Amino acid sequence: MSTVSKVVLGLSIVLSVCTVVGVHVKQEWDRQRLHEGVLRDLERVERKKENLRALEEQIQLTRVLLEERNRQQAETTQTHNP
C-alpha cells in the first residue's frame, strides 16, 4: 500500500469517526432541548393556572368591593333623604 493511499485511508477513517461522533452529540443536544421544552411547557401551564386563580380572586374581591360601595351609597342616600 502506498503512502498516499494510507494517508487517504487514515483521513477517511478520521472524518468518518468525527461525523459519527458529531451526529451523536447533535442528537443528545436535540434530545436535551426537547426535554427542556417539555419542562418549560409545564412551567407555563402552572403559571397560567396561577394567573387564572389570581384573576378569579380579583374578580371576587371586585364584586365584594362593589357590593360594599353600593351598600354604603344606599345607606348614605337613606340618611340624607328620610
N, C-alpha and C positions, 0 to 999 in steps of 0.2 A: 504494500500500500504506500503510495507516495505521501510526501509531507503535506502537500496541498489538500489531498483528499482527507487526511487525518484532521487537518485544521477545519475543513468544511464540516466534517462529521462532528467534531467537537463543538463547533459553533451551533450546529443544528440541534445537538443534544441540549446545550445550554439554553438556547432560545425556546425549545420545547418545554423544558423544565420551568423556565421563567413564565411561560404562558400558562402552564397548568397551575403553578402557584398563584399567579395573578388572578386567574379565574376563581380559584378557591377563596382567596382573600376578598375579592369583589362580592362573591356570593355571601360570605359571612357578614360583610358590611351591609349588604342589602337586607339580609335577614335581621340584623340588629336594628336597622332603620324601620323595618316593618313592625318589629316588636315595640319600638319607641312610639310609633304611630298609634298602635293599639292603646298604649298607656296614656298618650295624650288625649285620645278619644274618650277614654274612661274618665279622665280628669275633667274634660269639657262637659261630659254628661253630668258629672257630680256638681260642677259649678252651675250648670243650668238648673238643676234641681234646687240648689241653694238659692239661686236668684228667684225662682218661682215661689219658694217658701217665703222669701223676704217680700216679694210683691204681694202675696196673699196677706201677709201680716200688715203691710202698709195699707192695703185696701180695707182690712178690718179696722185698723186704727183710724182711718179716714172716716169710715162710717160712724164709729163711736164719737169722733170729734164733731161731725156734722149733727148727729143726734143731740149731743150736749149743747152745741151752739143754738140749734133750733129750740131746745127746751129753755135755754136762758133767754132767748129773744121772746119766746112766748110768755115767760114769767115777767119780763120787763114790760111788754105791751099790756099785760093784765094789770100790773101795778100802776101804770101811767094812765090807763083808760078803764076806770072802775065802772 
